[in-house]
Amino acid sequence: HQDHVADMIADPSAPEVSRRIRADLAQVDLDLVERLMRGEGLAVQRDGHVEPADVLPWTYACSPEAVACRKEGLELLERGKVAAVMVAGGQGSRLGHDGPKGCVRATPLERKSLFRVFSEQVLALSRRTGRDIPWFIMTSRENDAPTRAFFESNGFFGLNASAVHFFVQGMFPSLSLDGKFLLSSEGGVFLNPDGHGGVFRALRISGCLDLMRDMGIEEIFTFQVDNPLVKVCDPLFIGLHHRRGAQISSKVVRKTSFDEKVGVIVKQGARTFLVEYSDMDDTLRYATAPDGTMLHWAGSIAVHVIDRVFAEHVASRDGALPYHRAVKTIRAMGPDASIVTVDGVKFETFIFDALPLARTSVTLEVLRAEEFAPIKNATGNDSLESSRALQVARHVSWLTSAGVRVADGVAVEISPLFAYDADDLMTKRSSLPDVISRDTYFG
């Protein structure tokens, strides 16, 4: 029932449209599309009673076991057993930036790009461990070329270029409500990114999973580009995950309210899984503990450590993630070649759907003030402004802990190359002033 596409492919008067459609269809798993159209392989809402996930509290970071985990994580990094993977396929259009989201200038004083923020973290850890940390960056078809060009024009921010690997996220066709392929305004098939869960398949198809195996990588640290407070390749988190033999582990923060729009990690029986905010009914969302506090508070910040062998399984067809179906408004090409707005179906996969596939997982709470300041909106909550304020607050708290007084209203920014975390800053106390009375950058 795709005659409209077949007719355009065969139309001798539009060879360029025919070429584009053929090229787009060559990327598409038509058998998978057919199964999804029949309703197979779709994510289904879980029925039955769910309980709060087993979460290690943020105070765990001060425990004796955490000391051993941190040491083991550092040893894994020093032995070259860890790779970082960043999901960075988005555009910055919602933030008023024409280009990759990672190019958005995110920091409060130096206005560093998100790409530079994370590059400096990877560089700082590479210097600390004495070896290059392999960094894999998932781009999209739309932003791959400008992302590569941005890194090249900035000299990879001091990183060894051979240790930075780019790979492109997969695309998936959107369909009309009656199951027909939609055509894009450029004349090809209308394709959309296949969701951040597509990182598994993209790593496999690009050959990056094979490369990791050849490198001897055992653990993969994954994060998304829009949160400048991510502690890239956190040794504590990596060591904890590895020591407990987990296949996929997650970081969470305590939700600020019942209605905060983040997914929540819960459990059902022996399996851990995540419920998206949009899929939560009121019974789950507003559930309270006996003391009246929020029951399901473990909000995901999209930071994971994943066992490489487990990632290979998820990337295979046998371990394939389910697709989420959503009806969206789409600007597409109509039958007369005009641009029309239609309701269409988009399919996406999400990393968190790997959780219930795991035999063992670990969930670790971290402090929001230390590790979560996402940039998603132009204004208001989770915006550039709110994120910059949170970045300043984190660095002020580090300095205060080190015995430095920061005057009210003063902004500070600390490069990872100066101090990776609060403990690292403490070792530099002798080089810090006792009082900071004006905006200051430590680089």
Order of alpha helices (4+ residues) and beta strands (2+ residues): alpha-alpha-alpha-beta-alpha-beta-alpha-beta-alpha-beta-beta-beta-beta-alpha-alpha-beta-alpha-beta-beta-beta-alpha-beta-alpha-beta-beta-beta-alpha-alpha-beta-beta-alpha-beta-beta
